[in-house]
Amino acid sequence: MAEEDMKVDPQRASQLLGNVSSVVARVKAANPSQRPVRIVLVSKLKPASDILALHTHPSPPSPLSREVLTHFGENYVQELTEKAGLLPRSIKWHFIGALQSNKAKNLAAHIPNLFSVDSVDSEKKADLLEKGRKAFLETKDSDNAASWYKDRPLDVKVQVNTSGEESKAGVQPGAETVSLCSFIIEKCPSLHLSGLMTIGAIARSKATTAENENEDFVTLREERDRVAKELGLEAEHLELSMGMSSDFEGAIRQGSTEVRIGSTIFGERPPKKDARVKDDVEAGR
């Protein structure tokens, strides 16, 4: 099914736009300094028509901008690949899920408008992403000639396990984080180290308030400063991707420059086995 064959439910589109507008207002309220904060709309397990409804809306209402409706995040390589094939290449995709080594190279090579991989946690995966993006950049594709991603290195973030939980992916704070960042900078010319990412402990997330700092966010900020100092980088040039639907306002107050918002915008997700990229509305049923 091509993009032009999809059908968008106007009522659903209006609901989604209202939800994004509310999130944008909350981001601004939590960010009195008005530093740039990117909102990644996490659309995992939601149909492609939801993404199309937001990204192609002809006149987004204030306070929305076209850029806000450009960045979408996915957790599963297969789902991202399928959606990327259906939807406009003007979308900037973020892969934010656990990255499997056997899928890393193809992910970087075969999705032209992949903006960022936010969950790099080993030199092996970084090297595979490097090989995949290098192959893409060397491909002479007329469709890519005038695109925003032409000749652009792939942004990557190093995922840091700030909570110390065994169930969480990510490198350990300290030497491991610095070493992986150094490897990406020195050995992966087709990648661009854009910053660090964490998925903190659920209990800490729920306890995050304006008065109560989240330890995971403090740790990631300290890691950013450590990486900058040891590798001779400017700290403000390294993004901090931290904060989701339940705690993004606290994350912004603690310095986040990118938040990942899913259920607050799209609603509760179905079980993975029941999720469909093409829903009944898109199929015309």
C-alpha positions in Angstrom: 0.0 0.0 0.0 1.4 3.4 -1.0 1.1 6.6 0.9 -1.5 8.0 -1.5 -3.7 4.9 -0.9 -3.9 5.5 2.9 -7.0 6.9 4.4 -6.9 9.2 7.4 -9.8 9.5 9.9 -10.3 13.2 10.4 -11.6 12.7 13.9 -8.5 10.7 14.8 -6.3 13.3 13.2 -7.9 16.1 15.2 -7.4 14.1 18.4 -3.7 13.5 17.7 -3.1 17.1 16.8 -4.7 18.2 20.1 -2.6 15.8 22.0 0.7 17.0 20.4 -0.4 20.6 21.0 -0.8 19.9 24.7 2.6 18.2 24.9 4.2 21.2 23.2 2.6 23.6 25.7 3.8 21.5 28.6 7.4 21.3 27.2 7.4 25.1 26.9 6.1 25.5 30.5 8.9 23.2 31.8 11.5 25.1 29.8 11.6 28.8 30.9 15.0 29.3 29.2 13.4 28.2 25.9 16.5 26.2 24.9 15.8 23.9 22.0 14.1 20.6 23.0 13.2 18.1 20.4 10.0 16.1 20.8 10.2 12.6 19.3 6.7 11.2 18.7 6.9 7.5 19.6 4.6 5.7 17.2 5.5 2.1 18.0 2.7 -0.4 17.5 0.5 2.3 16.1 -0.8 2.3 12.5 1.0 4.3 9.7 -2.2 6.3 9.2 -1.6 8.0 12.7 1.8 9.1 11.5 0.5 10.3 8.2 -2.3 12.2 9.8 0.2 14.3 11.8 3.1 14.6 9.4 1.0 15.7 6.4 -1.6 17.9 8.1 -1.9 20.9 5.8 -2.2 23.6 8.5 -1.0 22.5 12.0 -2.6 24.7 14.7 -0.6 26.9 17.0 1.7 26.2 18.8 2.7 23.4 16.5 5.3 23.8 13.8 6.0 21.5 10.8 9.3 20.5 12.5 7.4 19.1 15.6 5.5 16.8 13.2 8.6 15.5 11.5 10.4 13.4 14.2 8.9 9.9 14.9 10.4 7.1 17.0 10.1 3.4 16.6 11.3 0.5 18.7 11.3 -2.5 16.3 13.4 -2.7 13.2 10.9 -4.6 11.2 8.1 -2.2 12.0 10.2 0.8 11.3 11.3 -0.7 7.9 7.7 -1.3 6.9 6.5 2.1 7.9 9.4 3.9 6.3 8.5 2.2 3.0 5.0 3.4 3.2 5.4 7.0 4.5 7.0 10.2 3.1 10.8 10.5 3.1 10.4 13.9 4.7 9.9 12.1 8.0 12.9 11.9 10.2 12.9 8.5 11.9 14.5 7.7 15.2 15.3 4.1 16.2 15.0 4.1 20.0 14.6 0.4 20.8 17.1 -2.4 21.7 19.3 -2.8 18.7 20.2 -6.3 17.6 23.6 -6.7 16.0 22.2 -8.8 13.1 19.9 -6.0 12.1 22.1 -3.0 12.6 23.8 -2.9 9.2 20.6 -3.2 7.2 18.9 -0.6 9.4 21.5 2.0 8.5 21.8 1.0 4.9 18.2 0.6 3.8 16.3 3.5 5.5 17.5 6.6 3.7 15.6 9.0 6.0 16.8 7.4 9.3 17.7 10.5 11.3 19.2 8.8 14.4 19.8 5.6 16.2 19.5 6.4 19.9 20.4 3.1 21.5 24.1 2.3 20.6 25.6 0.3 23.4 28.7 -1.5 21.9 31.6 -1.0 19.5 30.3 -3.9 17.5 26.9 -2.3 16.9 28.6 1.1 16.1 30.8 -0.6 13.6 27.9 -2.4 11.9 26.0 0.9 11.7 29.1 2.5 10.2 29.3 -0.1 7.5 25.7 0.2 6.7 25.6 3.9 6.5 28.8 4.0 4.5 27.2 1.7 2.0 24.2 3.9 1.8 26.2 7.1 1.3 28.2 5.5 -1.5 25.0 4.5 -3.3 24.1 6.7 -6.3 20.4 7.0 -6.0 18.6 9.8 -7.9 15.8 9.8 -5.3 18.4 10.9 -2.7 20.0 13.7 -4.8 18.0 16.6 -3.4 17.0 15.1 0.0 17.8 16.3 3.4 19.7 13.2 4.1 22.0 13.3 1.1 25.7 13.0 2.2 24.6 13.2 5.9 26.3 11.1 8.5 23.8 9.1 10.7 23.3 10.6 14.1 23.8 8.1 16.9 23.5 8.4 20.7 25.2 6.2 23.2 22.8 4.5 25.6 23.9 4.7 29.2 22.5 2.3 31.9 22.1 5.0 34.5 20.0 2.9 36.9 22.3 -0.2 37.1 19.3 -2.5 36.4 20.3 -5.8 34.7 17.1 -5.6 32.6 18.2 -2.3 31.1 20.5 -2.0 28.0 23.3 0.5 27.8 27.0 0.9 28.7 28.0 1.6 32.3 28.7 5.2 33.4 32.3 6.2 33.4 35.1 4.6 31.4 32.7 2.5 29.2 30.7 5.5 28.1 33.8 7.5 27.3 35.4 4.7 25.4 32.4 4.0 23.2 32.0 7.7 22.4 35.6 7.9 21.5 35.3 4.8 19.2 32.4 6.4 17.3 34.2 9.7 16.9 37.5 8.1 15.8 36.5 5.0 13.9 33.1 5.7 12.4 33.2 8.6 9.9 29.7 7.8 8.5 28.2 8.3 12.0 27.9 11.5 14.1 27.9 11.2 17.9 25.0 13.5 18.7 24.8 12.7 22.5 23.7 10.3 25.2 20.4 8.5 26.0 19.0 6.8 29.0 15.8 4.9 30.0 15.7 5.3 33.7 14.2 3.2 36.5 10.4 3.2 36.6 10.3 4.0 40.3 12.5 7.0 39.8 10.4 8.1 36.8 7.2 8.0 38.8 8.8 9.9 41.7 10.1 12.7 39.4 8.6 16.1 40.3 9.6 19.8 40.0 11.1 19.5 43.5 12.4 15.9 43.3 15.3 15.3 40.9 15.6 12.0 39.1 18.9 10.3 39.8 19.1 8.8 36.3 18.8 12.3 34.7 21.5 13.6 37.1 23.8 10.7 36.1 23.3 11.2 32.4 24.0 14.9 32.7 27.2 14.1 34.6 28.2 11.5 31.9 27.7 14.1 29.2 30.0 16.5 31.1 32.6 13.7 31.6 32.6 12.8 27.9 32.9 16.4 26.8 35.9 17.0 29.2 37.8 13.8 28.4 37.3 14.0 24.7 37.7 17.7 24.3 34.2 18.4 23.2 31.7 21.2 23.9 29.1 19.9 26.4 26.4 21.9 24.9 26.9 20.1 21.5 26.1 16.8 23.1 22.3 16.1 23.3 20.7 14.6 26.4 17.9 12.2 25.3 16.0 11.6 28.5 12.3 11.8 29.5 9.2 10.0 28.3 5.4 10.4 28.8 5.5 10.0 32.6 8.5 12.2 33.4 9.4 14.5 30.5 8.7 17.7 32.3 11.1 16.8 35.1 13.7 15.7 32.5 13.5 19.0 30.7 14.0 20.9 34.0 17.1 18.8 34.5 18.6 19.6 31.1 17.0 17.2 28.6 17.3 18.4 25.0 15.2 15.5 23.6 12.1 13.8 25.0 10.4 10.7 23.7 6.6 10.9 24.0 4.3 8.0 23.0 1.2 7.1 24.9 0.4 10.7 25.9 0.0 11.4 22.2 -1.1 8.2 20.6 -2.9 6.5 23.5 -2.3 3.1 25.0 -0.6 0.6 22.7 -2.1 -2.7 21.8 -0.2 -6.0 22.5 2.6 -6.4 20.0 0.8 -9.5 18.5 -2.3 -7.4 17.7 -0.5 -4.3 16.3 -0.9 -3.6 12.6 1.0 -1.1 10.5 -1.9 -0.9 8.1 -5.2 -0.6 10.0 -8.7 -1.0 8.9 -9.1 2.7 8.0 -6.1 2.5 5.7 -7.3 -0.6 4.1 -10.6 1.0 3.3 -12.6 -1.5 5.4 
